[in-house]
Amino acid sequence: MERYTKPIKPFLFLFVCLLVLTATAFAQSTSGERDFQVWSETAVNIPLVKKRDANDKEYNDLSLLLIGSIRLGRNKLYPVDERVGIGFEKRINKYVSITPTYIYKYAEQFPGRKDLEHRVRLDTTISLKYRELSIKNRNRVEYRFRHSRQDTVRYRNRITLKHPVKKDGQTIFSPFVADEIFYDFREGRFFRNEISIGIERKVTSNFSAEIFYLNRYNSGGLPKYINAIGLNFKIEID
């Protein structure tokens, strides 16, 4: 375990630096149009069915997913969005996987304006690789059952590019960049775009973490502009 201990310190130091710099930049913003937020999500992957490919390498064919997330905002790190969910990930082949999930969301982006929501979503993810460059295209359709508001259906497309940084043949970390667009079928228009950059670090064979900076432009409501720093965790239980 020693070889994983040292790299964690600069990893967290970078996250703290990004947090301080972004918070300082948005500290003067009190308008409802802009917000600085901190996002964090933990995803637990529990393999249910394992198989072997043509090269006799074991992979997860069917997995149970447990998801929990929190977002802090209002330019003062107040809990504005909390979510829990459960789902399954099924590998169709080496390029395609599908992931049906259920998410419960409780949000209060503005004081007194509560947002309760049940989401049923289906992801179809296409994964490709060119040399060491990984390309993922996640297509998500989600039905949103909303409290005191009209239900709606959205389509979300997220493209992620990731490339490892190696030393002595071992991956130290993997920088990535992603872009996600949102389309609302009820309104019949694209209304949101999110661009993010970050790095992913595999701490152990069963645990990885990523830090990222995200910029959101939202034409469908407030806040219109969100700048966020994120810290996500992925855990696999054998």
C-alpha positions, 0 to 999 in steps of 0.5 A: 500500500505504500506506493499509493500513499505519496501520490494522494497528497498532491492529488488532494492539494490540487483539489484544495487549491482549485476550491480556494481559487474558484470560491474566491473568484465567485465570492463577490457574486450574489446574483441568482444567475451565478453560483459556485458549487462543490460536487461530490458523488460516490458510486459503489459497484458490486459485480453480480456476474463475471465472465471471461473474454477471448483473451481469458481476461475476467470482466464484470458482465452484470453489476449492481450500482449504489449511488450517492451524491451531494452538491454544495452551493449558494456561494457559501457551501450550503447543501443545495442538491442531495441524491441517492440511487440504485441501478444495474450495469450490463455489458453488451459487448466490448464496446457497448454497455447499458445502465438503467438506474433510479435516482431520488433527488432533493434540492433547494437551490434557493431558500424556500424553493424545494425540488423533489424528484424521482428519476428513471433513466437509461444509459447506453454507453459506447466505449472506444480506444485509439492507442491509449486514448479512451473515448466514451459516448454516454447517451442518457434518456431520463424521465423526471417525476417532479413534485408540484411541477409538470413531468418531463423527459430529457436526453443527455449526451456526454463525450469523454476523452481520457489519456493516461500519464505513465511512469515506468509503464505504470499509470500515475493518473489520467487527465480527462475532458468531457462535454455534455449537452441536455435536450428537453423533449417537452420544451423541444430544445437544447437548454444546457451545456456542461464542460469539465476537465479533471484527473482520475487516480486509481488508488487501489485495484478497488478504489479510484478518485477523480477531481474536476472543474466544471462549467455549466451554462443553463438557459432553462432556469436559474442559476444560469451559470455554475462553476463547480469543483468536484471530487468523486469516488468509485468503489468496487466490491468483489 
